[in-house]
């Protein structure tokens, strides 16, 4: 299995806020050692490796994880906690997963 993390650099040259948060979580938990490659999707350069991968897989969110398993179609994961649970097989709190989903989708709301 190969795991690629794609992080975004915004037009002003700064790393996106969510990318910074995910990077901090990966570093704090030691999960960064499980990432095989980190690519940058630089909004200032449409030909940057991360932008090309995002375009190839029609991904419009950053950060995201590209998971390639032998003999299987590549998987894209845009939700960190879901990625940790489903790919890294590590425990997460459902509350954290739901918060991330709501933060990433401001149009959603509780019923």
C-alpha positions, 0 to 999 in steps of 0.5 A, spaced: 500 500 500 502 506 498 499 513 501 500 520 498 498 526 502 496 532 498 496 539 501 494 545 498 498 552 498 493 558 497 494 563 492 497 568 497 503 562 498 500 560 505 498 553 507 491 552 507 488 552 515 485 544 514 492 542 511 496 545 517 491 542 522 492 535 519 499 535 519 499 537 526 495 531 528 499 526 523 506 529 527 503 528 534 500 521 533 506 519 529 502 517 523 506 521 519 511 515 518 505 511 515 505 516 509 509 514 503 509 521 499 507 528 500 505 532 494 503 540 494 497 542 490 500 549 489 494 554 487 499 558 483 501 553 479 496 548 476 502 544 473 504 542 481 504 535 482 498 536 487 494 540 482 495 534 477 493 529 482 487 533 484 485 534 477 486 527 475 481 524 481 476 530 481 478 532 488 476 539 490 478 539 497 485 539 501 488 536 504 486 529 501 489 522 501 491 518 495 491 510 497 493 505 492 493 498 494 495 493 489 490 490 484 485 495 487 482 502 484 486 508 488 482 511 493 481 518 495 480 520 502 478 527 504 476 526 511 482 525 516 478 521 521 475 517 516 482 515 513 485 514 520 479 509 521 478 505 515 486 505 512 490 506 518 485 501 522 486 506 528 481 508 533 478 515 532 472 518 536 465 518 532 465 525 535 471 528 532 469 525 525 462 528 526 465 535 527 470 534 521 464 533 517 460 539 519 466 543 519 468 541 512 460 542 510 458 548 513 451 547 509 450 541 513 446 542 520 443 537 525 436 535 525 
